[in-house]
Amino acid sequence: MNGSEAMVRTLLNHGVSVCFANPGTSEMHFVSALDRLPQMRCVLGLFEGVVTGAADGYYRMTRRPAATLLHLGSGLGNGIANLHNAKRARSGIVNIIGEHAQDHIANDAPLTSDIQALARPVSHWVRTCASAVTAPADTAEAVRVASGSPGRVASLILPANASWEDSPAGAVERTHGTRPSPCTASSVVDDVAKALRAAQVRPDQMALLLGGRAMLGEGPRLAAQIAARVGCKLYAETKNARSLRGAGRVNIPQIPYPLNGALEALDDIRLLVLVDAVAPVAFFGYPGKPRFLTHPGCRIETLVSAEEDVESALQALSDAVGGKPGELVYVSDGTQRLAWDAQARPNSQDMGRVLAALLPENAIVVDEAITTGRQLQSGAAAGRPHDWLEITGGAIGYGLPCATGAAVASPGRKVVAIIGDGSAMYTLQSLWTMAREGLDVTVVICANRKYQILQGELAAMGGPPPAANATRMLSLEQPHLDWVKLAEGQGVSGKRVDNMDAFAKALAAGLASGGPNLIEVLL
């Protein structure tokens, strides 16, 4: 077999069974190998940002890496924004990036570039295959890196000759499992427990800040036991790769995105315990404003780092403070019914209430609604149990690809992607992939026809009110985007609504359709 086939067989042997792809000439032998091995599901994206964002969404739902297939440095460059988001989300991805044949690189053909230099900022591990002989072992190592806890982005560069030449060793079989995460030292747990029980700080001035893996599995419930016992608050990071929401679950409030709201939320906190989270900082530096969100007198302790096992540390801390499984805070029983104004123009709070009423159990919400999304989760605790995925790296254009990957990863589950109209234009091509794959995704486009968030950021930066040039750069009018036509042009049915009653009916119909559909919501 050639190097490509040995690599694909190695991916399959190591549990990687999905490849999101946008290949080019240098990857044609790899494409041919994929054709010979139908066990690998191949999903085409019409733009590399769709490919890398879908791999991110796939990992968030399965905790297993998918492969991507990208064409040279230019293809990688097109996918970098969503690799940045994936790295921030700690998602495991195996990038296979084509390269010129080794004896052609020195000729400086038009597509020649420094692929390693492009890959390093958005990867934890980068390697170029030396030959078809090393390619399968290199592939196995890339999967091992990507499959760790937390997940990592591994980028393997494949020269075309290593792809077509014979690979005498053949595919690499899986010989080992994933190495378990180390446990937090007992002395660290003891120190945090003592701090939480110390008399110097009132319970309402203490908080656990959860992020990453702490938002999954038993993490939120263990944190809720601790909070119930010691009286401290719980916060989640402002944006989370995946969190568990809905009735019967621990619905942890997030630190607000706007700077003033975040400072107000944390102003009274004098002890902040990080649980797979980082010390909160402002998203941007503003003139005359703090860079860190915590009070200068706040003591910050780390219970669990990114490399350590979250649940064992939280269980140990719960045991140390006397937490009990039956005593929890931040849990909704699902009996609350939230009404909305049926005739009102669509707005964030009422849309969140509609979601709470209509989302089926086990649904997946992908949120890139930006300014409109800030109140969407206000009704989440009243809804049926569901998962909520958010943009972690701030590079917009993540939502539609992430929903695509989440739907590929989770057949049988309803996916609702709530996206701002400006953000959705970055990776519009995702709609085509949803149609081709028949994915059960309801896309909600929040159409305010402007970059609303930037209007707020302009004011926060202390600039004058926008004049003609600034207004044109912040507006999506003249012409306005017609999302119904854009969707239909890519094989997805579309509907436009302008009041809450119409939105509720359209969402119910979309969820019942069983296939991709789009709702343009005029705000």
C-alpha positions in Angstrom: 0.0 0.0 0.0 1.1 3.6 -0.5 1.6 6.1 2.3 -1.9 7.6 2.0 -3.6 4.3 2.4 -1.4 3.4 5.4 -2.3 6.7 7.0 -6.0 6.3 6.5 -5.9 2.7 7.8 -3.9 4.0 10.8 -6.5 6.7 11.5 -9.3 4.0 11.5 -7.2 1.7 13.7 -7.0 4.5 16.2 -10.7 5.4 16.2 -10.7 8.3 13.8 -13.6 7.5 11.5 -14.7 11.0 10.2 -12.7 13.2 7.8 -13.9 16.8 7.1 -12.2 17.7 3.9 -11.5 20.3 1.3 -8.7 18.8 -0.7 -6.6 20.0 -3.6 -4.1 18.5 -6.1 -1.4 17.5 -3.6 -4.0 15.4 -1.7 -5.4 13.4 -4.6 -3.6 10.2 -3.5 -5.1 10.6 0.0 -8.5 11.1 -1.6 -8.1 7.9 -3.6 -7.2 6.1 -0.4 -10.3 7.4 1.3 -12.2 6.0 -1.7 -10.8 2.5 -1.0 -11.7 2.7 2.7 -15.4 3.5 3.0 -15.3 2.9 6.7 -14.0 6.5 6.9 -16.9 9.0 6.6 -15.9 11.8 4.4 -17.7 15.2 4.7 -17.0 17.9 2.1 -16.9 21.5 3.1 -16.8 24.2 0.5 -14.4 26.4 2.5 -11.7 25.3 4.9 -13.2 27.3 7.8 -16.2 25.0 7.5 -13.9 22.0 7.7 -11.9 23.0 10.7 -15.0 24.4 12.6 -16.9 21.2 11.9 -14.0 19.1 13.4 -14.2 21.4 16.5 -18.0 20.7 16.8 -17.5 17.0 16.3 -15.0 16.8 19.1 -17.1 18.8 21.5 -19.8 16.3 21.3 -17.8 13.0 21.1 -14.6 13.9 23.0 -12.9 12.1 20.0 -10.9 13.8 17.3 -11.9 13.9 13.7 -9.4 14.4 10.8 -9.4 17.3 8.5 -7.9 17.3 5.0 -6.5 20.7 3.9 -4.7 21.9 0.7 -1.2 23.3 1.4 -0.6 26.5 3.3 -3.4 28.4 1.6 -6.0 25.9 2.6 -4.7 25.8 6.1 -4.7 29.6 6.1 -8.4 29.6 5.2 -9.1 27.3 8.2 -6.9 29.1 10.8 -9.7 31.2 12.4 -11.7 28.1 13.5 -8.5 26.2 14.5 -7.9 29.2 16.8 -11.4 28.7 18.2 -10.8 24.9 18.5 -7.5 25.4 20.3 -9.2 27.7 22.8 -12.0 25.1 23.2 -9.4 22.4 23.9 -10.8 20.3 21.0 -8.7 17.5 19.6 -8.3 17.6 15.9 -5.9 15.8 13.5 -5.1 18.0 10.6 -3.7 16.4 7.5 -2.2 19.2 5.4 -0.9 18.5 1.9 2.5 19.8 0.8 4.3 19.8 -2.5 6.5 16.8 -3.3 9.8 17.2 -1.5 11.8 17.5 -4.7 9.5 20.3 -5.9 9.5 22.6 -2.9 12.8 24.3 -3.9 11.3 25.3 -7.2 9.1 27.9 -5.5 5.9 27.0 -7.3 3.0 29.4 -6.8 1.4 27.6 -3.9 4.7 27.2 -1.9 4.6 28.5 1.6 6.0 27.8 5.1 3.2 25.5 6.3 4.8 24.8 9.6 5.0 28.5 10.4 1.3 28.9 9.6 0.3 25.8 11.7 2.3 26.5 14.9 0.2 29.3 16.4 -3.0 27.2 16.1 -1.5 23.8 16.9 -0.1 22.1 19.9 2.0 19.7 17.7 3.3 20.1 14.2 5.3 17.6 12.2 6.1 17.0 8.5 6.2 13.4 7.3 9.8 12.5 6.2 8.6 9.8 3.9 5.9 7.2 3.2 7.8 4.9 5.6 7.3 7.3 8.6 3.8 8.5 7.5 1.7 5.9 9.4 3.7 6.2 12.6 3.5 10.0 12.3 -0.3 9.6 11.9 -0.5 7.4 15.0 1.4 10.0 17.0 -0.9 12.8 15.8 -3.9 10.9 17.0 -2.3 10.2 20.3 -1.6 14.0 20.8 -5.1 15.0 19.7 -6.8 12.4 21.9 -5.3 13.5 25.2 -7.1 15.2 28.0 -7.6 18.0 27.3 -7.8 17.6 23.5 -5.1 19.2 21.3 -4.8 20.3 17.7 -2.2 18.1 15.9 -1.1 19.2 12.4 0.6 16.6 10.2 2.0 17.9 6.9 2.1 15.4 4.1 4.4 15.9 1.1 2.8 14.5 -2.0 5.6 12.0 -2.6 5.1 10.6 0.9 1.5 10.2 -0.1 2.0 8.2 -3.3 5.2 6.2 -2.5 5.1 2.7 -1.1 4.8 2.3 2.7 6.5 -1.0 3.5 5.5 -1.0 7.1 1.8 -0.5 6.3 -0.7 0.8 8.8 0.0 1.2 12.5 -2.2 -0.8 14.9 -3.4 0.8 18.1 -1.3 -0.6 20.9 -2.2 1.7 23.8 -5.1 3.6 25.3 -5.3 7.2 26.3 -3.1 8.1 29.3 -5.2 9.1 32.3 -5.0 12.6 33.6 -3.0 13.1 36.9 -4.9 13.8 40.0 -4.6 17.1 41.9 -2.3 16.8 44.9 -4.1 16.2 48.2 -2.2 19.2 49.7 -3.8 21.5 47.1 -7.3 20.1 47.9 -6.6 20.6 51.6 -5.5 24.2 51.1 -8.5 25.1 49.0 -10.9 23.5 51.6 -9.3 25.5 54.4 -9.6 28.7 52.4 -13.3 28.0 51.8 -13.9 27.4 55.5 -11.8 30.3 56.7 -13.6 33.0 58.8 -11.7 35.9 57.1 -14.0 35.8 54.0 -17.8 35.6 54.1 -19.3 32.7 52.1 -21.0 35.1 49.7 -17.6 36.6 48.9 -16.2 33.3 47.7 -16.8 31.6 44.3 -15.8 28.6 42.3 -15.1 29.5 38.6 -15.7 26.5 36.3 -14.5 26.1 32.8 -13.6 23.4 30.2 -14.1 19.9 31.4 -15.6 21.1 34.7 -18.8 22.0 32.9 -19.3 18.4 31.8 -20.1 15.1 33.4 -20.3 15.2 37.2 -18.3 18.4 37.4 -21.3 20.8 37.8 -23.1 18.6 40.4 -20.0 18.2 42.5 -19.4 22.0 42.4 -23.0 22.5 43.4 -22.5 20.2 46.4 -19.5 22.3 47.5 -21.4 25.5 47.1 -24.4 24.2 49.0 -22.2 23.2 51.9 -20.0 26.3 52.2 -22.4 28.9 50.8 -20.1 30.1 48.1 -21.1 31.2 44.6 -20.6 29.4 41.3 -19.6 31.0 38.1 -18.8 29.7 34.6 -16.4 31.3 32.3 -17.9 33.8 29.9 -17.8 31.4 27.0 -17.7 27.6 27.3 -17.0 24.9 24.7 -19.9 22.9 26.0 -22.1 23.2 29.1 -25.1 21.2 30.4 -28.3 23.2 30.8 -31.9 22.6 31.6 -34.2 21.1 34.2 -32.5 18.8 36.7 -29.1 20.1 35.8 -26.8 22.6 37.5 -27.3 25.8 35.6 -24.2 27.8 36.5 -24.4 31.6 35.6 -21.6 32.9 33.4 -19.4 35.9 33.9 -21.0 38.5 31.6 -19.2 39.5 28.4 -19.6 43.3 28.7 -16.7 44.7 30.8 -18.9 46.7 33.3 -21.2 43.7 33.9 -18.2 41.4 34.5 -16.6 43.8 36.9 -19.9 44.2 38.8 -20.5 40.5 39.0 -17.0 39.9 40.5 -16.6 43.0 42.6 -17.5 41.4 45.9 -15.5 38.2 45.4 -12.4 38.0 47.6 -11.6 34.3 47.1 -11.9 32.8 43.6 -11.1 29.1 43.1 -10.3 28.1 39.5 -11.6 24.7 38.3 -10.2 24.0 34.9 -10.6 27.7 34.3 -8.2 30.7 33.9 -8.1 33.9 35.9 -10.8 36.1 34.3 -9.5 39.0 32.1 -11.2 41.6 29.9 -11.7 40.5 26.3 -10.0 43.7 25.2 -8.0 46.5 26.7 -10.1 49.7 27.1 -8.8 53.2 27.8 -8.7 53.7 31.6 -10.4 50.4 32.4 -9.1 47.4 34.3 -7.5 44.5 32.5 -8.4 41.9 35.1 -12.0 41.3 36.1 -11.4 40.4 39.7 -11.1 43.0 42.6 -7.5 43.8 43.4 -8.0 42.3 46.8 -9.2 39.0 45.5 -7.2 35.9 46.3 -7.1 33.4 43.4 -6.4 29.7 44.0 -6.2 26.9 41.4 -7.9 23.6 42.3 -7.5 21.9 38.9 -5.2 22.8 36.0 -5.8 22.0 32.4 -3.7 18.8 32.7 -5.4 17.3 35.8 -8.5 15.2 36.4 -11.4 17.5 37.2 -13.9 15.1 38.7 -11.6 13.5 41.2 -10.4 16.9 42.4 -14.0 18.2 42.9 -15.0 15.0 44.6 -12.1 15.3 47.0 -12.9 18.9 47.7 -16.6 18.0 48.3 -15.5 15.3 50.7 -13.2 17.7 52.5 -15.9 20.3 53.1 -18.7 17.7 53.8 -20.7 18.1 50.6 -23.7 15.8 50.2 -25.1 14.5 46.9 -28.7 15.4 47.9 -27.8 19.0 48.7 -27.4 21.1 45.5 -27.7 24.7 44.4 -28.4 26.2 41.0 -30.7 23.4 40.0 -34.1 23.9 38.3 -36.9 21.4 38.7 -38.4 22.3 35.4 -41.7 23.4 36.7 -41.2 27.1 35.9 -43.1 28.2 32.8 -41.8 31.3 31.0 -44.3 33.3 28.9 -43.4 35.5 26.0 -45.2 38.3 24.2 -46.5 36.6 21.0 -47.0 39.9 19.1 -43.7 41.5 20.2 -40.9 42.0 17.7 -38.3 39.2 18.3 -35.9 39.9 21.1 -33.2 38.0 23.0 -35.1 37.3 26.2 -38.4 36.1 24.5 -36.4 34.0 22.1 -34.7 32.3 25.0 -38.1 31.6 26.5 -39.4 30.0 23.3 -36.3 27.8 23.2 -36.9 26.7 26.7 -40.5 25.7 25.8 -39.8 24.0 22.5 -36.3 22.4 22.7 -36.7 18.6 22.9 -34.7 16.7 25.5 -31.1 16.1 24.6 -31.1 18.9 22.0 -27.8 20.8 21.2 -27.8 24.6 21.0 -24.9 26.2 19.1 -24.7 29.8 20.1 -23.0 32.5 18.0 -25.8 35.1 18.3 -23.2 37.6 19.7 -25.2 40.6 21.1 -28.6 38.9 20.6 -27.3 35.9 22.5 -26.6 37.6 25.8 -30.0 36.8 27.2 -30.7 33.6 25.3 -29.6 31.4 28.2 -31.9 33.3 30.6 -34.6 30.7 30.1 -32.3 27.6 29.7 -32.8 26.3 33.2 -36.6 26.0 32.6 -36.1 23.9 29.5 -35.6 20.2 29.0 -32.0 19.0 29.5 -29.8 20.1 26.6 -26.3 21.0 25.7 -25.1 24.5 24.9 -22.0 25.2 22.7 -20.4 28.6 22.5 -17.5 30.4 20.7 -14.4 30.2 22.8 -11.8 32.0 20.8 -13.7 35.0 19.6 -13.0 34.4 15.9 -16.5 34.7 14.4 -17.7 32.3 11.8 -17.6 29.3 14.2 -21.3 28.7 14.7 -22.6 27.2 11.4 -19.5 24.9 11.0 -19.7 23.8 14.7 -23.3 22.9 14.3 -22.4 20.9 11.2 -19.8 18.9 13.1 -22.1 18.5 16.2 -24.9 17.1 14.0 -22.5 14.6 12.3 -21.3 13.5 15.7 -24.8 13.2 17.2 -27.3 11.5 14.9 -30.7 11.4 16.4 -30.2 14.7 18.3 -31.8 18.0 17.3 -29.3 20.8 16.7 -30.3 24.5 16.8 -27.7 27.0 15.6 -28.5 30.6 16.7 -26.2 32.9 14.7 -25.8 36.6 14.1 -26.3 37.6 10.5 -22.8 39.1 10.3 -21.2 36.0 11.8 -23.1 33.6 9.5 -21.7 35.3 6.4 -18.2 34.1 7.3 -19.0 30.5 6.8 -22.3 30.5 4.9 -21.1 27.5 2.9 -21.9 25.3 5.9 -25.5 25.3 4.8 -24.6 23.4 1.6 -22.8 20.7 3.7 -25.9 20.5 6.0 -28.1 19.9 2.9 -25.8 17.4 1.3 -25.4 15.4 4.5 -29.1 15.7 5.4 -28.3 17.0 8.9 -31.0 17.7 11.4 -30.1 21.3 12.0 -32.4 24.3 12.5 -30.5 27.5 11.8 -31.8 30.7 13.4 -30.3 33.8 11.9 -30.6 36.9 14.2 -30.9 39.6 11.5 -30.3 43.0 13.0 -28.6 43.9 9.7 -25.6 45.5 11.4 -22.5 44.7 13.5 -24.3 45.5 16.7 -21.4 44.4 18.9 -19.0 46.8 17.2 -21.3 49.7 17.8 -21.1 48.9 21.5 -17.3 48.4 21.3 -16.9 51.8 19.6 -18.6 53.5 22.5 -16.6 51.4 25.0 -13.4 52.5 23.4 -14.4 56.1 24.1 -14.6 57.2 20.5 -17.1 59.8 19.2 -20.5 58.7 17.8 -20.1 57.1 14.4 -20.1 59.4 11.4 -20.6 58.4 7.8 -17.5 56.2 7.3 -17.9 54.4 10.6 -21.6 53.9 10.1 -21.0 52.2 6.7 -18.5 49.9 8.2 -20.9 48.8 11.0 -24.0 48.4 8.9 -25.2 45.4 6.8 -27.8 47.4 4.9 -27.6 48.7 1.3 -28.2 46.0 0.2 -29.6 43.9 3.1 -28.9 40.2 3.2 -31.8 38.0 2.1 -31.3 34.8 4.2 -34.2 33.0 2.8 -32.7 33.2 -0.7 -29.2 32.5 0.5 -30.5 29.3 2.2 -32.5 28.1 -0.7 -29.6 28.6 -3.0 -27.7 26.0 -1.0 -30.5 23.5 -0.7 -31.9 24.5 2.7 -35.5 25.6 3.1 -35.9 29.1 4.6 -38.5 31.2 6.3 -38.6 34.9 7.5 -40.4 36.0 10.7 -40.8 39.3 12.4 -42.8 38.6 15.6 -42.5 36.1 18.4 -45.6 34.1 17.5 -44.2 33.5 14.0 -40.8 32.6 15.4 -42.3 30.1 17.8 -44.3 28.4 15.0 -41.3 28.4 12.7 -39.1 26.9 15.3 -41.6 24.2 16.1 -41.9 23.3 12.4 -38.2 23.4 11.9 -37.5 21.0 14.8 -40.2 18.7 13.4 -38.8 18.7 9.9 -36.0 16.2 10.6 -33.6 18.0 8.1 -31.8 21.3 7.7 -33.9 24.4 7.7 -33.3 28.1 8.3 -35.3 30.8 10.1 -34.4 34.5 9.4 -35.5 36.5 12.5 -35.9 40.2 11.9 -34.9 42.0 15.0 
